Structures are given as structure tokens and as C-alpha cells.
């Protein structure tokens, strides 16, 4: 039996200058290119890729740690990406920094396992970006 592929659709409506309203799941995200526009009404589309990566892996890690009965109360994800100077400007390397609260008494081996599962099995955004960028990981306990 053939598996049916899911279909994702977004709509992108030009407003003026470099401003677009992107409709995603009945929500509107304003995108702009701050370097080329004085308006600065929203993030650039490229930076939204990084936001998608952070959200995707973050949701995975929280879900996995909860299933492992880990006492997580805080997770912050910082993405630091290097971009090429030549066109098309692409991310050449991406560093994902996972920040946890030290006082949560998390089992660090379980945290590492949750991050590994997210990166190697579940996070589709990371899988897509990894095809063109090196992705490095760091875990911090604050």
C-alpha cells in the first residue's frame, strides 16, 4: 500500500517595498529584508528557516524528555549560523546551542539522547538544512 505524502501550503502576498505577508495555518507572518528596506517590518525569510529549525528541534527535545520523565522546566535554543558572501547566500555552517536550567536535575545522558534523536530521526528541518550546511551541537546548563 502506498503511503500518502502530506501537503503543506503557504501563501505569500506582496504588500510594498520588500514586505510580504505570509499566511501559514491561518496565521500571518510579516517578512521583510531589513538590509534593503528602511521599514524593517519583520524577519528575513532566511532567518525564519533558523527559527523553524529551533522550533522543530525544541519541540522534539521537550517531547522526548517528557516521555523519559525528565524534570524539564526551561529550554532555550540559540542558533548561530554562518552565511556565504557569494550569491546565492546560503548558510554554510549552523550551530545549535541547547540551554537547560542546571537546577532541573536533568540526566545529562538522557538530554544528549533526546537531542541525538531529534537531530538524527525526527527534526525534518534539520534534515533538510543538513543537506547544504554543516550542523554542530552544543549543550549548556545555566
C-alpha positions in Angstrom: 0.0 0.0 0.0 1.3 3.4 -1.0 1.9 6.0 1.7 0.2 9.3 1.1 2.5 12.3 1.4 1.4 15.3 3.4 1.0 18.5 1.6 1.9 21.9 3.1 0.8 25.1 1.5 1.6 28.7 2.3 0.5 31.9 0.6 2.8 34.9 0.2 1.3 38.3 -0.6 3.4 41.3 -1.5 2.5 44.4 0.3 5.1 47.0 -0.7 8.8 47.6 -0.8 10.2 44.2 0.3 7.4 43.5 2.7 5.3 40.3 2.3 2.5 38.8 4.4 3.0 35.1 4.6 -0.1 33.1 5.5 0.7 29.8 7.3 -2.1 27.8 9.0 -4.4 30.8 9.3 -1.6 32.9 10.9 0.2 35.8 9.2 3.9 36.3 9.4 5.3 39.5 8.0 8.7 39.1 6.3 11.0 41.9 5.1 14.6 42.4 4.2 16.0 44.9 6.7 19.2 45.4 4.8 17.3 46.6 1.7 14.4 48.3 3.3 14.0 51.1 5.8 10.8 49.6 7.0 12.1 46.6 8.9 8.6 45.1 9.4 9.7 41.6 10.0 12.4 39.0 9.9 14.0 37.9 6.6 12.9 34.6 5.1 16.3 33.1 5.7 16.2 33.8 9.4 12.8 32.2 9.5 14.5 29.0 8.4 16.6 29.2 11.5 13.5 29.9 13.6 11.9 26.8 12.1 15.0 24.8 13.0 14.9 26.0 16.6 11.2 25.3 17.0 11.4 21.9 15.3 14.2 20.5 17.4 12.9 22.2 20.6 9.5 20.5 20.3 11.3 17.2 19.7 13.6 17.5 22.7 10.8 18.6 25.1 8.5 15.8 23.9 11.2 13.2 24.3 12.4 14.4 27.7 8.8 14.4 29.0 8.4 10.8 27.8 11.6 10.0 29.7 10.1 11.6 32.8 12.8 14.2 33.0 12.0 17.3 35.1 12.4 20.0 32.4 11.2 23.5 33.2 13.4 25.5 30.9 14.8 25.2 27.4 16.3 27.9 25.3 17.7 27.3 21.9 20.2 29.6 20.2 21.1 29.2 16.6 24.3 30.8 15.3 24.7 30.4 11.5 27.4 31.5 9.2 26.3 32.7 5.7 28.2 32.7 2.5 29.3 36.0 0.9 28.5 35.0 -2.7 25.1 34.6 -4.2 23.0 32.6 -3.6 23.8 33.4 0.0 23.3 30.2 1.9 24.1 29.0 5.5 27.4 27.2 5.3 27.5 26.2 9.0 24.9 26.2 11.7 25.5 25.8 15.5 22.5 24.8 17.6 23.0 25.6 21.3 20.6 24.0 23.7 20.4 25.7 27.1 18.9 24.0 30.1 18.4 25.0 33.7 21.1 23.3 35.8 18.7 23.1 38.8 16.3 20.9 36.9 18.3 17.8 37.8 18.2 16.5 34.3 20.1 13.3 33.5 22.7 14.6 31.0 22.8 11.3 29.2 19.1 11.4 28.6 19.3 15.0 27.4 22.1 14.0 25.0 20.0 11.1 23.8 16.9 13.4 23.2 19.0 15.8 21.2 20.5 13.0 19.2 17.0 11.5 18.4 15.8 15.0 17.4 18.8 15.6 15.1 19.0 12.1 13.6 15.4 10.9 13.5 12.7 13.4 14.0 13.6 17.0 13.0 12.8 17.4 9.3 14.0 21.0 9.3 17.5 19.9 10.4 17.5 17.0 7.9 16.8 19.5 5.1 19.3 22.1 6.2 22.0 19.4 6.8 21.9 18.7 3.1 23.6 22.0 2.4 25.1 23.1 5.8 27.2 21.6 8.5 25.3 21.5 11.8 27.1 21.4 15.1 25.5 21.0 18.5 26.3 22.3 22.0 24.5 21.8 25.3 24.8 24.2 28.2 23.5 24.1 31.7 22.9 27.5 33.1 
